[in-house]
Amino acid sequence: MIWVLTVGAISVFGAAAQWLRERWRAEVPSEMAWDEARQRLKKILWIDAIHDQPGEQVFKILNFGGEAAGINQGSSTAQFWASSWGGSRYELL
């Protein structure tokens, strides 16, 4: 489930979707560290050069409310969009 939620937040829904945040809290232990989450994510389909940076940002937003990522959660634009597909450059809007 962590893979579905993480990849969904990166590519489709964005990390600000309320239903996604609620499901995340129900599925992912709050004490889980990024390294442990990344190891679980890599068991399914994970391309380091593409997924690591946005995956870690989504993880921080969902697991820590964005404070650890330095993200203002008051904004409804906390979504991820790929810019320059294949160049592994992602921006947080």
ZIMO-V746101 format. One record per backbone hydrogen bond with DSSP energy under -1.0 kcal/mol. NH is the residue of the N-H (numbers start at 1). CO is the residue of the C=O. If there is no record, write none. Layout:
nh = <NH | NH>
co = <CO | CO>
This chain:
nh = <5 | 6 | 7 | 8 | 9 | 10 | 11 | 12 | 13 | 21 | 22 | 23 | 24 | 25 | 26 | 27 | 28 | 32 | 37 | 38 | 39 | 40 | 41 | 42 | 43 | 44 | 50 | 51 | 52 | 55 | 56 | 57 | 58 | 59 | 60 | 61 | 62 | 63 | 64 | 66 | 67 | 71 | 75 | 79 | 81 | 83 | 87 | 91 | 93>
co = <1 | 2 | 3 | 4 | 5 | 6 | 7 | 8 | 8 | 17 | 18 | 19 | 20 | 21 | 22 | 23 | 24 | 29 | 33 | 34 | 35 | 36 | 37 | 38 | 40 | 41 | 47 | 47 | 48 | 51 | 52 | 53 | 54 | 55 | 56 | 57 | 58 | 59 | 60 | 60 | 64 | 66 | 72 | 77 | 91 | 89 | 84 | 81 | 79>
